[in-house]
């Protein structure tokens, strides 16, 4: 999602909290997670791997915290590192102490969550929307916070207007961000049928964009989104024909019950070969 969170804090200190911060080594028992941390799930296997690395090399990247009373600290960024450090048995960890009120703390936590590399497009969209609504900031401000263009932020936010079925497909990686953007440009009533065709046919982003273009031009949705998969006996016919005529065999079924079988060839020699094979039979 762009620059690291600490880099943003350092270069945009005036936007996040009042103090420049300082480095200290403090007891891990004095640190607690942010109760409003947007990230709820932590992969246990990944935590164990990080803990093994910390046992060997120590905690290389400090945890960013703010003071909470006289001797307690709340995590701004680095809860995963804090959890792994506890698993590794560390008694103290290096921290970067910043000054931040509750609103700024929440904003920092949301920005850090958005910058994770393992988020899918829907998770990013939801986090961006939370940052706007819960922190009262604009799309321009959000774009500056996460180091992205405003148009990119707007594209993510548009995903939230998609039907739940499309959002679910995006969350489970059945479709990509590119597919979702194309589906978003389709008239609302045709979005879910379009999704079903995209997933069933395994359409590429370009093919999905072409489908959206046809619908935008006014082509009937029934025609554009029709399931053109042929019955099994049509497939068997293609397989039999390919033994004689090669792989360039196409069957197109028309609406009146008929259709066409097309045999491709590249030269007169192909025709001679086809005749030879047919006469052998």
DRENMARMAR-516606 format. One record per residue: x, y, z of N, C-alpha, C in turn; residue in three letters. Coordinates in steps of 0.2 Angstrom, whole numbers, plus 2048, in hexadecimal, padded with zeros to 3 digits. Each point is the difference from the previous one (the first is absolute). Layout:
XYZXYZXYZALA...
//
This chain:
8047FA8007FC806800804806800UNK8078007FF8048067FF805800806UNK8018068038068008047FE7FD807UNK8057FE8047FF7FD8067FD805805UNK7FD7FD8057FC805805805804803UNK8067FD8038048058038038057FCUNK8017FF7FA8028057FB7FB8067FFUNK7FA7FE8007FB805800800804806UNK8007FD806800803806806805801UNK8067FE7FD8068058017FF8067FBUNK7FD7FE7FA8008067FB7FA804801UNK7FB7FE8037FA8038017FE801808UNK8058018047FF8018077FB804802UNK7FF8067FC7FB8058027F97FD7FFUNK7FF7FB7FC7FA7FE7FF7FE7FA805UNK8057FD8037FF7FA805803802806UNK7FC803805802801807805806800UNK8028028068038068028087FF800UNK8027FA8038078008028047FC7FAUNK8068018008047FD7FB8027F9802UNK7FF7FE8078017F98028077FF802UNK8017FA8048077FF8028007F8801UNK8067FE7FF8027F88018017FE807UNK7FD7FB8028027FD8078007F87FFUNK8037FD8057FF7F98017FC7FF807UNK7FA7FD7FF7FB8008067FE7F8801UNK7FD7FF8057FE7F98027FA7FF7FCUNK8007FA7FD7FA7FE7FB7FA7FF804UNK8007FF8077FA7FF8047FD807801UNK8038067FF7FD8068007FC8027FAUNK8007FC7FB7FD8027FA7FA7FC7FFUNK7FB8047FD7F97FC7FF7FE8027F9UNK7FC7FC7FD7FD8017F97FB806800UNK8008037FB7FA8057FF7FA7FD800UNK7FB8018047F97FD8007FC8017FAUNK8028067FC7FD8017FA8047FE7FAUNK8047FB8018047FE7FA7FC7FD7FBUNK8008027FA7FC7FD7FB8017F97FEUNK8067FE8018027F97FE7FE7FB806UNK7FC7FC7FF7FE7FB8058037F9800UNK8027FE7FA8037F97FF8088017FFUNK8037FB8038077FF7FF8027F97FEUNK8037FF7FB8027F97FE8057FD805UNK7FE7FB8038047FD8058067FD7FEUNK8007FD7FA8067FD7FD8058057FEUNK7FD8067FD8058057FE803804807UNK7FC8008058038038068057FB803UNK8007FA8008057FB8028068017FCUNK7FF8017F98068017FC804807802UNK7FC805801803806802803800807UNK7FD7FC8048037FF8078077FC7FFUNK8007FB7FC8077FD7FF8058057FDUNK7FE8047FC8058057FD802805806UNK7FB8028048028058058057FC805UNK7FF7FA8028047FC8048078007FEUNK8018007F98068007FD8048067FFUNK7FC8057FE8028077FE7FE805804UNK7FB7FF8057FE8058047FA8047FCUNK7FD8058037FB8047FD8038067FCUNK8007FF7FA8048057FC7FC8077FFUNK7FA7FF7FF7FC8067FF7FC802806UNK8018068037FD8028067F8800800UNK7FD7FF8057F88018017FF807801UNK7FB8037FD7FE8078017FA800805UNK8018048057FB8008067FF808802UNK7FB8008047FF8078047FF7FE807UNK8028058047FF7FF8087F9800801UNK7FE7FC8057FA7FF803800800808UNK800806802802800808807801801UNK8027FF8068078018028057FB7FDUNK7FE7F98008047FB7FF7FD7FB7FBUNK7FB8027FC7FD7FB7FC8008037F9UNK8007FC7FB8018027F97FA7FC7FBUNK7FE8037FB7FB7FD7FC8038007F9UNK7FF7FB7FC8037FF7FA7FD8047FBUNK8048037FC7FD8047FA8017FC7FAUNK8067FD7FF8017FB7FA8067FB803UNK7FF7FA7FD8047FB8027FD7FB805UNK7FA7FF8007FD7FB8058027F97FEUNK8017FE7FA8027FA7FD8077FE803UNK8058068008077FF8028007FF808UNK7FB8048037FF7FF8087FE7F9802UNK7FB7FD7FC7FE7F98018067FB7FFUNK8038017FB8067FB7FE805801805UNK8028068038058018057FE7FD806UNK7FA8008027FD7FC8068017F97FFUNK7FF7FD7FA8017F97FF8077FE800UNK8048057FE8087FF800803800807UNK7FC803805802800807804806801UNK7FF8067FC8048068027FD803806UNK8048038047FE8048067FF8077FEUNK8048037FC8008077FE8008007F8UNK7FD8057FE8008027F88028077FFUNK8038017FA8018077FE7F98037FEUNK7FF8078027FA8037FE8018077FEUNK7FC8037FC8008067FE7FA804803UNK8018048047FB8038047FE8077FDUNK7F98007FE7FD8067FD7FB803805UNK7FF8067FF7FA8048037FA7FF7FBUNK7FA7FE8037FA7FF7FC7FA800804UNK7FB8047FE7FA7FF8047FC7FA7FDUNK7FA7FF8037FC7FA7FE7FE8007F9UNK7FE8067FD7FE8007F98067FF7FBUNK8068038028067FF7FC8027F8801UNK8007FD8068027F98017FB7FC7FBUNK7FA8018007FB7FC7FC8028017F8UNK8028067FE8018027F98077FC7FEUNK8058008058067FD7FE7FF7F8800UNK7FC7FD8047FE7F98007FD7FE7F9UNK7FB8057FE7FD7FE7FA8058017FAUNK8048058008058007FA8057FA800UNK8027FE8068047FA8007FD7FA7FDUNK7F97FF8027FD7FB7FE7FF8007F8UNK7FF8067FD7FF8007F98077FF7FDUNK8058018038077FF7FD8027F9800UNK7FD7FB8038027F98008007FD7F9UNK8047FC7FF8017FD7F97FB7FA7FFUNK7FD7FD8057FC7FB7FF7F8801800UNK7FF8077FF7F98018007FD7FF7F9UNK7FA7FE7FF7FD8007F97FC8067FFUNK7FE8017FA7FD8077FE7FA802804UNK7FC7FB8027FA802804802803807UNK8057FC8038038028078038077FFUNK8038027FB8038067FF7FB8067FFUNK7FB7FE7FC7FA8057FF7FC801807UNK7FF7FB8047FD801806804804805UNK8067FF8008058048058008077FEUNK8018017F98008077FE7F9804801UNK7FB7FC8007F9803802800802807UNK8037FB804800801807804806802UNK8068017FD8048068017FC8067FEUNK7FC8007FB7FD8067FE7FA802805UNK7FC7FB8027FA801804802801808UNK8057FB802801801807805805802UNK8048027FB8058068027FE8067FDUNK7FA8007FC7FE8077FD8048037FBUNK8047FC7FC8048037FB7FE7FE7F9UNK8028047FB7FE8007F98047FB7FCUNK7FE7FE7FA8037FC7FC8078027FEUNK8018077FF8078037FF8047FF806UNK7FE8008068047FF8068027F9801UNK7FB7FB7FE8017F98018067FE7FBUNK7FF8037FA8057FF7FB807802802UNK8018068038068028038027FB805UNK7FC7FE8058027FC8058037F97FEUNK7FD7FD7FB8027FA7FE8058007FAUNK8028067FD8048007FB7FE7FE7F9UNK7F98017FF7FD7FE7FA7FD8067FCUNK7FF7FF7FA7FC8057FC7F9800802UNK7FD8068007F98018027FB7FB7FCUNK8027FF7F97FC7FC7FC8007F9802UNK8067FE8028017F98037FB7FF806UNK8008058057FC7FF8057F88007FEUNK7FF8047FB7F98007FE7FE7FA7FDUNK8047FC7FC7FF7FA7FD7FE7FB806UNK8048008057FF7FB8067F9801803UNK7FF8078017F98018037FA7FF7FCUNK8018007FA7FB7FE7FB7FE7F8801UNK8057FC8027FE7F98017FB7FF806UNK7FF8058047FB7FF8067F98017FDUNK7FF8027FA7F98017FD7FE7FA7FCUNK8057FB7FF7FF7FA7FD7FB7FB804UNK7FC7FC7FC7FC7FB8048047FC804UNK7FD7FD8068047FC8048037FA7FDUNK7FD7FD7FB8037FA7FC8068027FDUNK8018067FD8068027FD805801805UNK7FE8048068058018058037F9803UNK7FB7FB8018037FA8028047FD7FCUNK7FF8007F98057FD7FB807803800UNK8008078028068048008047FE806UNK7FC7FF8068037FE8068047F9800UNK7FD7FC7FC8027F98008057FF7FAUNK8018057FC8058007FB7FD7FC7FAUNK7F98007FF7FD7FC7FA8018057FAUNK8008078028018057FB805805802UNK8038047FC8058058027FD807800UNK8048048027FE8078007FE8037F9UNK8047FD7FB7FE8027F97FA7FE7FEUNK7FE7F98027F97FE7FE7FB804804UNK8018018067FB8048047FF8077FDUNK8058037FE7FF8077FD7FC8007FAUNK8017FA7FC7FC8007FA7F97FE801UNK7FF7FC8057F97FE8027FC806803UNK8048058037FD8068037FE8047FBUNK8028007FA7FE8047FA7FA7FD7FDUNK7FE7FA8027FA7FD7FD7FA803803UNK7FA8007FC7FA8028047FE7FC806UNK7FE8038057FF7FC8067FC7FA800UNK7FB7FF7FC7FC7FA7FF8047FA7FDUNK8058027FC8047FB7FD8077FE803UNK8018038068077FF8038007F9803UNK7FB7FD8038017F98038007FB7FBUNK7FC8007FB8007FC7FA8078007FCUNK8038068008068017FD8057FD804UNK8008008068057FD8058007F97FFUNK7FA7FD8007FF7F87FF8037FE7F9UNK7FF8047FB8037FE7FA808801800UNK8028058038088018018037FA804UNK7FD7FE8058037FB8047FF7F97FDUNK7FA7FF7FD7FF7F97FD8057FF7FAUNK8008057FC8048007FA808801801UNK8018038068078028018038057FCUNK7FB8057FF8028067FB806804803UNK8048027FB8058058027FD807801UNK8058048037FD8078017FE8037FAUNK8047FF7FA7FF8037FA7F97FE7FDUNK7FF7F98017FA7FD7FE7FA803804UNK8018018067FB8038047FE8077FEUNK8068047FF7FF8077FD7FC8007FAUNK8017FB7FB7FD8007FA7F87FE801UNK7FF7FC8057F97FE8017FC807803UNK8048038047FD8078037FF8057FAUNK8048007FC8008057FA7FA7FE7FCUNK7FE7FA7FE7FA7FE7FD7FA802803UNK8007FF8077FA8028047FF8077FFUNK8068048017FF8078007FE8037F9UNK8017FC7FB7FE8027F97F87FE7FFUNK7FD7FD8057F97FF7FF7FE7F97FEUNK8067FC7FF7FE7F97FE7FC7FC805UNK7FB7FC7FE7FB7FD8058047FC805UNK7FF8018068047FC8067FF7F97FFUNK7FA7FE7FE7FE7F87FF8057FD7FBUNK8028047FA8047FE7FB807800803UNK8028058038078018028027FB805UNK7FC7FF8058017FC8067FE7F97FFUNK7FD7FE7FA7FE7F97FF8057FB802UNK7FE7FB8028057FA8028017FC7F9UNK8068027FD8017FD7F98047F9800UNK8007FD8068037FA8017FC7FA7FCUNK8047FC7FC7FC7FB7FC7FF7FA804UNK7FB7FC7FE7FF7F98038067FC7FFUNK8007FA8048067FC8008007FC7F9UNK7FB7FF7FD8007FC7F98038057FBUNK7FF8078018048047FB807800801UNK8028008068077FF8028037FA7FDUNK7FD7FA8018027FA7FD8018007F8UNK7FB8047FD8018017F98068037FEUNK8028068048068047FE8067FB801UNK8007FC8058057FB8028017FC7FAUNK7FB7FD7FD8007FB7FB8038047F9UNK7FD8067FF8028037FA808802800UNK8028028068078028018057FB7FEUNK7FE7F98018047FB7FE8028007F8UNK7FB8037FD8018007F88038077FEUNK7FC8058038018077FE805804804UNK8027FE8058058048057FC803805UNK8038058047FD8038057FB8067FFUNK8018037F97FC8067FF7F97FE7FDUNK7FC7FE8057F97FE7FF7FC804805UNK7FB8037FD7FB8048047F97FE7FEUNK7FC8008067F97FF7FF7FC806803UNK7FB8037FC7FC8058027F97FF7FFUNK7FD7FF8067F87FF8007FC8067FFUNK7FB8007FC7FC8067FF7FA7FF804UNK7FC8058007FA8008047FA7FC7FEUNK8007FF7F97FB7FC7FD8017F8800UNK8057FE8048017F98018067FD7FBUNK8028047FB8057FE7FC807803802UNK8048007FB8078038028057FF7FAUNK8068018028057FF7FB8067FC803UNK8047FC7FC8067FD8028058037FBUNK8058038038058047FC8077FC801UNK8037FE7FA8067FD8008068047FDUNK8058028048058047FD8057FD7FDUNK8038037FB8067FD7FC8058067FEUNK8067FE7FF8058067FE8037FF7F9UNK7FE7FB7FD8037FF7F97FC7FA7FCUNK8028007FA7FD7FB7FB8027F9803UNK8068008038037F98027FB7FD806UNK7FE8058047FB7FE8057FA7FC7FDUNK7FD8037FB7FA7FD7FC8027F97FEUNK8068007FD8027F97FD8017FB806UNK8028028058017FC8067F97FE803UNK7FB8058007FA7FE8037FC7FB7FBUNK8018017FA7FD7FB7FB8037F9801UNK8078008018037F98017FD7FD806UNK8008038057FD7FE8067F97FD800UNK7FC8047FC7F97FE7FF7FF7FA7FCUNK8047FF7FB8007FB7FB8027F9803UNK8058018058027FA8047FB7FD804UNK7FB8048027FA7FE8047FB7FD7FCUNK
//
